[in-house]
Amino acid sequence: MRRFLTRTILFILPIILLMLAADFWLTKQFRQFDKGNYAVWNDLIDGRVNADIVIYGSSRADVHFN
């Protein structure tokens, strides 16, 4: 059982590290966009939106809320 757990961890660990590195790189790249949906998300994350409630979504969000 110990050998199984060791092999499982050694198999999963590089995958997790690769996913974390990809997430870091993609996040860094998306933060550079200044147009489109990514610009809106960057404004939300940086706190540059002056609103109490923000509804962000598809056209359904525009129709369902007044």
N, C-alpha and C positions, 0 to 999 in steps of 0.2 A: 504494500500500500504506500509506503514511503517513497519508493522508486517511482510509482505512478504520479504522486503529487509533485515530486521534483521535476519529472519530465513535463508535466502539464504546466507548471509554473515557468519552466524554461522555454516552453513553446509560446505561452501567452505573453510573457514579459516583453519580448521584442515587438510584438504586434501593438501592445499598449504604448510603448515608447515611440513607435513610428506614428501612431495616431495622435499622440500629444504633440509631436514635432510638426505634423501636418496641420493640426489645429492652430498652433502658434503662428506658423508661416501664413496660413490662409487669413487668419484674423488680422495680421499685420498688413497683408495686401489689400484686404477689403477696407481697412481704415483709411486708405489713401484715396478712395473714390470720393469725388465731390459732386456727383450727379446721380439721379435716380434713387432707387430704394435704399441703396447703401448709404447715401448721404443723409437720408431721413433717419435711418438707424443710428448713424454716427452722431447726429444731433441729439437724438433721444439718450444715447449712452453718455454723452458729454454734458447733458443737462442744459442744452441751449434752447430747449423748447419751453416757452412761457405758458404753460397750461396746467390746470389741476387734473384733468382727465384727458387722456389721449386714446383715441380709437384708431387703430391702424390695422387695416386688413383689406379684404377684397371689396368689390362693389356692394356686397351684402351688408357690410358694416355701415356703408353710407345710407342704405335704405332702412335698416332696422333701427337706427338711432337718430333721434332729432337733437 
